[in-house]
Amino acid sequence: MRLRTALQRTAMLLGCALLAQPAQAQISLTPPAPIPVAPQQKPKTAPAKPAPARPAVKPQVATPTKPKPAEATKPPSKPATSATKKPGEPPAEPAEPIDESRVDLVFGAYQRGHYKTAFDLATRRAEDYSDPKAMTMLGELYSSGLGVKRDYAKAAEWYQRASELGDREAMFALAMLRLAGRGGAPANREDAARWLASSAKLGNPKAAYNLALLYLDGQTFPQDTRRAAELLRLAADAGNAEAQYALATFYKEGTGVEKNLDQAVRLLQAASLSGNVDAEVEYAIALYNGTGTPKNEVAAVALLRKAARQNNPIAQNRLARVLLTGKGPPEDRLEGLKWHVVSKTAGKGDLMLDEALAQLTPEDRAKVDAAARKWLGTK
């Protein structure tokens, strides 16, 4: 796929995907299609349009992070204050040290699902000690409607205050609200980009990943695949599975980096180990064909089974093929054709498998249909 065509079809942040042209399935397994994602949602099943290796990119959301352990310090007798700063300016330091042990109580209550307690504790710490972690927690609680009525405007206010005090998670969350146009203000991509850049500079991998998408999108910034690759590398090195998968595609296609199939496969393996289903499918195909890695059909089929059970239609289709032909695992036509019927329900057609299905006896066809219905949960 040509780079220009691919980049023209790079989707916008907050729910779009990088798409590519479809390719015909061969007897040897071929790479799966990317899986577009709806805004703020994780798909239960993946769309079936096949395409050669373009990552499904989806924005990531902020979650409260547990503060690092630290010795408790005596809280100040008066609230610390900070001057209001514009987005992108260097963050201010809290005027007094924060009692991290008490911040941990806030996070602990949140982790246990005691959201009202977390809200009360965070409110006291935010108001009495200008604690940025507590402010970020308040932003999360208001944004998610946990322990308090959902209020994006108040969430943005708390995220803004925490961002000005240097909290990178707050910066990221505020950027996502700005992109979505939530919080009492219209969508502002430039403001969002500044906060993403500040958060990424402080080492937030989710911010680096989403900032890379803006450089690919070419609307907020001039399109810059090299800069996008640099940001994806920062996020991938921090263990971000989506960034690892996207960067693997860059290396496979030579987008923004020098083409390197070995590096692409290593990144696919890392993303697969982190649970990225798209990466599991592509890494399985690489293992099956021995592309960029030693051939290992047993491991490949195990990964295809894992992804198929997570309702990935590409994995279901590839698994059906290998089970039908017996190239790798023992031949199991009925099990293979069950996966074909399941994947076809999601829109992943396959003429070769259709022909094999048509050749079954009525008794075997009934078994296949019954197995597929059982998997799909239909009568």
PyMOL commands that set and color helices and strands:
alter all, ss='L'
color gray80, all
select helices_A, chain A and resi 3-8+100-111+115-129+132-144+152-164+168-180+189-201+205-217+225-237+241-253+261-273+277-289+297-309+313-325+333-345+351-358+362-376
alter helices_A, ss='H'
color red, helices_A
deselect
rebuild
show_as cartoon
